[in-house]
């Protein structure tokens, strides 16, 4: 079993952290320039001529018009990204939606910083199951950047097109999903080698489509290519650093599904053991590195868990009708259920609750079903921490 190392992800984190520092420095400099222009207006109003006052007002207006989006959205994008990393998606969505709607009403120039905020909002829409809304947002973003030939072939375009594919895929619009994923893969492939890790994202979408059509060998081949891509030492900075860890989690999930569908139980259990490590990485309280903080728990994957895929995995495990598979299914269910309680209206949660009810009935625990369906069931990570899904 191929296991990608964590080190490329950590390298990508450090690179993105440097970018945030540079953005913060430039943001402070921009704010300083606007304050200087404002001071000039105030000074000329008190001591200057009408001409100097008019010139100062024009300078201030020019600064505000040119940099208003940057001044407003750089901190908003940063704060929303931090909330997304912690799994506080409802708060992040409210922040982004309120700010972008208010900014549009002001009729200011919509620059790249506004686009970044809208892009983060679209990611949250994907995570919370608002797939149709995410599809519309990504359609608008792709249309906007397609006007620039350079941007239309950039990693940013590849991200938007791939996420559009993801939105189609979650709605089982497989033809549209395949077309968009293939286009995203073509963009990534045409980019420099240092960007090649980005190919993993459309490859996983294409693998999911293969799984939906029952072509498990083709799905496995694409998933392996995705793992190989993630093993690159350089990661594209256009993608949130936690998204690479999330993708690896879902590759392991789909690899386990493929192995179970092909009757390769031993291989499936190896992937489930790896999946356990990924789940702990996002939710486990015992993985924090007190010295570096690099392995701190992340809360939730930025684009959320694929509840539909986890539901299918649990169904396959329960069909095994072995004590080990059932124990594994229960442990995974607890973790995914804990994530799903934040999004009770997510369209794929209904299937998860149904399979959870089936699991509880099979264990003679009918008295727990009402609490589970009412989202008041206490959930503990102890099953994972104690190796409940290990082998």
C-alpha positions, 0 to 999 in steps of 0.5 A: 500500500502506497503511503504519501508522506506528510512532509510535502503538506508541511512544506506547502503550509510553510509556503502559504504562511509566508504568503500570508505574512507578505499579504499582511505587510502589503495590507498595512502599507496600503492602509498607511497610504490611504491614511496619508491621503486622508491626512492630506485632505484634512490638512488642505481643508484647514490650511490649503487652497481650494485647488490643493483640497480638491487634489487631496480629495481626488487622491483619497478617492483614487486610493479608496477606489483602487484599494477598497477591495484589498483593504476590506477582503484581505482580513476577511479572507484570512479570518474566514480561512482560519474559521474554515480550518477550525470547522466553524463553517457557519460563522465563516459563511455568515462573515463572507456572505454579509461582507460580499453583499454589503460591498456589492451594494457600495458599487466599488471595483470588484478585484481579485480580493473580492473574488478570493472571498467569493471563492471561499464562500463557494467552498463553504457551500460545498462543505455544507451541502449547498451544491446548487449554489456552489455550482452557480458561484463557480460558474460565475467565477470561471466566466470571470477569469475566462476573460483573461487568457493568462488566468484561464490557464492558471492553477486558480482556473483549475481549482475553480473548474475542479470544484465545479466538477465536485459540485456536479458530482455531489448532485450525481450529474456525472457527465457534467462532473466528468467534463469539468474534471477532465478540463481541470486535469488538462489545465493542471497537466499543462502547468509547470512540474512544480504545480503537478500535485494539483492533478490529484484533485481532478483525478479523485473526482474522475475516480469517484465517477468510475466508482459510480459506474462500477469500474473499480480497477479504473478508479484504483488506477486514478486514485494511485496516480492521485497519491503519487501526485500528492507525494510531490515535494512542492504543492500549489499555493492556490489550494488551502493547505488543509485541503491536501490532507482532506484529499488524502483522507478521501483517497484512502476512503475511496481506496477502501471502498474499491477494495471492498467492492472487489472482495479484497478484504485484507487490502481494504483493512490496510486502507481503513487503518490509514483512513483512521490516521487521517480521521484522527489528524482532523479530529483527534485530540491527542495528535497536537505537537506542542512544540511546532503545532504542525500536527494540531487537530484541524477540526473538519476538512475545508470542503467537509466529509463526503457523507455519501462515500462514508455511507457506502463504506459503512454499508459495505462493512456491515455486509461483511457480517464479521465482528471486526468489520462491524466494530470498524463500521461503528467507530467510523460512524461515530466520527462522521456522525459527529461531523454531520451534526453541524449540518443536519440539513445536508442532503447526504446526511439522511442516508448516513442516519439510515445506515446508522439506524441499521447499525444500531438495530443490528447491535440490539441498541434500538433505545439509542435511535431516537437520540441519534436522529435528534442529534443529541447522541454523545460522541466520543473519539475514544473508539478511534484513539484506542484503535477501534478502526485499526488493524 
